[in-house]
Amino acid sequence: MLPKVLVTGAGGFLGRHLVEQLLRRGYPVRALVRSAAASGPLPPLSALPIEVQEGDITQYATVAGCADGCGAVVHAAALAQVNPARNPAVWAANLTGTENVLQLARQAGVSRFVYVGTANVFGFGTQARPGDETKPYAGRPYGLDYMDSKQAATDLVLQAVTREQLPAVLVHPTFMLGPGDAKPTSNALLLELYRGKLPGYPPGGKNYVHVRDVAQATVNALTQGRVGESYILGNENLSYRDAFARIARVLGVAPPRWPLPGGLAMLYGHFCDLQAHLTGRPAQLNSAMTAVANDGHYFSVQKARTELTLSQTSLETAVTEALAWFKDHHYA
C-alpha cells in the first residue's frame, strides 16, 4: 500500500500539479495550505479526494502534528518573491518554514522527504558548458533574499541528512511554464509578451521547463533518486532573445524587437531602487532583477533525466497549454 503523502504549498502553481500526479498514481494525499478556500479560477482543493489542512508553516503551532500518519513529505511551500529584493517574509517562509516542516517529518518518522528547492542554488554556466549540481552557489552577489534563503534552506535539509540520516531527496526546478498558474507567477512572462508589454530583451537567458515535468519527477523522487542528492529539474537552455521569439510564435504575436544593453538595464534597475526608496513601495523591478536578467542562468539536467526519469516536454507545448488555460479562465 502506498504511503500517505503530506504536500506543503499544495495550493500553489507547482503544488496543484503535485497533488494531481500523486492522485493519478494512487497515493493518499494530505494537503497543507494557508487557506482551504478557492483561489481565483481554481476549484478548492477540498473538491478533490484528499485531506486538506490549513496552517502556516512559519508558525509551528498551526501545523504541529499535520504529518502524523504520513509516510512521506513533499515540501513545496515557498515564497518566490524577488521584488523587493530584501524581505524578511521570504526568509520566514523559506528557511523558518523549512525548519518547521523538517520537524514535522522527524516527529512522523517519514520514510522519504522530498524538498523542492530552486536551480538558482547552484552555479550557472554557459549554453556550451551549463552549470550542474556540483557547482557552488553563485547567487549571493545579486542580493536577493529569495535565492539566499533557498540556499540556506537547502543547506538545512542536507545537514539533516548528514546528522540525522533524514531520508531526503532534493529537487531544484528551473523556470516553470504551463497551465494552472492562477496568480500568475512565472507564467506572467507569457501574458506580458501576449499583451505586447515587453519591447526588448535582456542579454542573458535561462532554463525553461514544463511544470508537469517537474511535478512528475518530484513524485518520482518518492521512490527514485539517492538520499542526500540534489537534482536540477529543467529542460531547454535559451537566451531571452531566442526564448521570446519562440514563445511569441506560439502566442501569435510579434516578439520583442530591441536588445536591451546590460549597462542600460542596470541603470534603470538602480533608478527603480531609488524610486522604491523614496515612495516606500516596490517599483516595476529592481537592480537585483536586472543583474539576474543580464546573466545566462543555464543548467544541465542530465542527472535528473538519468536518475529521476525527468521528462522533456517542449517549450512550445508548455506555452500552448498555458495560453489555452489563460484563455479559458479569461486572463487573455
SELUM-884706 format. One line per 4 residues: for each residue x, y, z of C-alpha. Coordinates in steps of 0.25 Angstrom, whole numbers. Each point is the difference from the previous one (the first is absolute). Layout:
REM residues N
X,Y,Z | ...
//
This chain:
REM residues 332
0,0,0 | 5,14,-4 | 3,9,12 | -8,13,2
8,12,-4 | 0,14,6 | 1,11,-10 | 3,13,4
-3,12,-9 | -11,-9,-6 | -8,12,-4 | 11,6,-9
4,-1,-15 | 9,-12,2 | -8,-5,12 | -12,-2,-8
7,-8,-10 | 7,-9,11 | -14,-3,6 | -5,-4,-14
12,-9,-2 | -1,-7,13 | -14,-3,-1 | 2,-5,-14
10,-10,6 | -9,-4,11 | 6,7,12 | -8,5,11
2,15,2 | 0,10,11 | 1,14,-5 | 5,11,9
-4,13,-4 | -1,14,6 | -15,1,-4 | -9,-11,-5
-9,10,-7 | 0,0,-15 | 10,9,-6 | -5,8,-13
-4,-9,-11 | 5,-13,6 | -9,-10,7 | 2,-2,15
9,-11,4 | -11,-5,9 | -7,-4,-13 | 11,-11,-2
0,-13,7 | 11,4,9 | 2,5,15 | 1,16,1
6,6,12 | 2,15,2 | 13,5,6 | 11,10,-1
14,-7,-1 | 7,12,6 | -9,-2,13 | 3,-14,5
-12,0,10 | -9,1,-12 | 6,-12,-7 | 4,-9,12
-3,-15,-3 | -5,2,-14 | 10,-10,-5 | -5,-11,10
-4,-12,-8 | 7,4,-12 | 11,-9,-6 | 6,11,-8
1,15,-2 | 2,9,-12 | 3,14,4 | -3,9,-11
-5,12,8 | 9,13,-2 | -1,15,-3 | 6,3,-13
0,15,1 | 11,8,-6 | -5,14,1 | 3,6,9
14,-7,0 | 0,0,15 | -12,-5,8 | 0,-7,14
-13,-7,-4 | 8,-8,-11 | 10,-5,11 | -12,-4,9
-6,-8,-11 | 12,-7,-6 | 9,-2,12 | -9,0,12
-10,-7,-7 | 9,-11,-5 | 5,-1,15 | -14,-3,4
-3,-10,-11 | 12,-7,4 | -4,-1,14 | -14,-6,-5
8,-10,-8 | 8,-4,12 | -12,-2,9 | -7,-8,-10
12,-9,-3 | -2,1,-15 | 7,-9,-10 | 2,11,-10
1,15,0 | 0,7,-14 | 5,14,1 | -4,9,-11
11,11,-2 | 5,8,-12 | 11,-2,-10 | 5,14,4
7,-6,12 | 10,-6,-10 | 11,7,-8 | -6,3,-14
9,-1,-13 | -1,3,-15 | -8,-7,-10 | 12,-8,-5
4,-3,15 | -12,1,9 | 0,-1,15 | -4,-12,7
-2,-6,14 | 15,1,3 | 2,15,-2 | 0,8,13
-11,11,2 | 3,12,-8 | -12,9,3 | 5,8,12
5,12,-7 | -14,2,-5 | -5,4,14 | -13,-8,-2
-6,-5,13 | -8,-11,-8 | 13,-6,-6 | 7,1,13
-11,-5,9 | -2,-12,-9 | 15,-3,0 | 0,0,15
-12,-9,0 | 7,-10,-9 | 12,0,10 | -10,-3,11
-6,-12,-7 | 14,-5,-3 | 4,2,14 | -12,-9,5
4,-11,-10 | 15,0,6 | -3,2,14 | -14,-7,2
0,-10,-12 | -12,7,-5 | -5,-7,-13 | 0,12,-8
1,2,-15 | 1,15,-5 | -6,4,-14 | 3,14,-6
-9,5,-11 | 4,11,-10 | -10,9,-6 | -13,-7,-1
-11,3,-10 | -13,-7,-3 | -15,0,4 | -7,3,13
9,12,5 | -12,8,6 | 8,11,7 | 7,0,-10
15,-2,3 | 10,-4,-10 | -10,0,-11 | -2,15,2
11,1,-10 | -9,-6,-11 | -11,10,3 | 10,11,-1
4,-5,-14 | -14,-2,-4 | -4,14,4 | 12,6,-7
6,6,13 | 14,-5,-3 | 6,9,-10 | 14,-6,1
8,-12,5 | 12,0,10 | 13,-6,-3 | -1,-12,9
-8,-13,0 | -5,-12,8 | -5,-14,0 | -15,-3,-2
-8,-12,4 | -15,-5,-1 | -6,1,14 | -6,-14,-2
14,-6,-3 | 5,6,13 | -12,-6,8 | 2,-14,-6
15,0,3 | -3,5,14 | -10,-11,3 | 10,-10,-6
10,5,10 | -9,-7,11 | 5,-14,-6 | 12,4,-9
13,8,2 | 10,-1,11 | -1,5,14 | 7,13,2
2,3,-14 | -5,12,-8 | -7,0,-14 | -2,12,-9
-13,-1,-7 | 0,8,-13 | 0,-2,-15 | 5,11,-10
11,10,2 | -4,12,-9 | 4,15,-1 | -11,9,3
0,4,-15 | -2,-14,-5 | -10,-3,11 | -8,12,-2
0,-3,-15 | -5,-14,2 | -10,4,10 | -6,11,-8
-1,-9,-12 | -9,-9,8 | -8,12,6 | -2,5,-14
6,14,3 | 13,7,-4 | 12,-2,8 | 7,11,7
9,7,-10 | 11,7,8 | 12,-5,7 | 1,7,14
14,3,3 | 5,-6,14 | 5,13,4 | -12,8,-3
-9,-11,7 | 8,2,12 | -1,15,0 | -15,-2,-1
0,-10,12 | 8,10,9 | -11,11,-4 | -11,-10,4
8,-2,13 | 0,15,3 | -15,1,-4 | -3,-11,10
8,6,11 | -7,14,-2 | -14,-6,-1 | 1,-11,10
-6,-10,-11 | 6,-10,-9 | 3,6,-14 | -2,-7,-13
13,-8,2 | 13,2,8 | 15,-1,-3 | 1,-14,5
-10,-5,-10 | 7,7,-11 | 13,-6,4 | -6,-14,-1
-6,3,-14 | 14,5,-5 | 6,-14,4 | -2,-13,-7
-6,-10,10 | 2,-13,-8 | 0,-14,7 | 2,-14,-4
-12,-10,4 | 7,-13,-4 | 1,-5,14 | -15,1,2
-3,-6,-13 | 8,-12,3 | -4,-2,15 | -14,6,1
-5,-3,-14 | -2,15,-3 | -9,2,-12 | 4,11,-10
-13,7,-5 | 3,11,-11 | -1,14,3 | -11,2,-10
-9,-10,6 | 2,6,14 | -4,14,-6 | -11,-6,-8
-7,-6,12 | 3,12,9 | -7,9,-11 | -12,-9,-1
-2,0,15 | 2,15,1 | -11,2,-11 | -9,-10,6
1,8,13 | -1,14,-6 | 14,4,2 | 3,2,-15
//
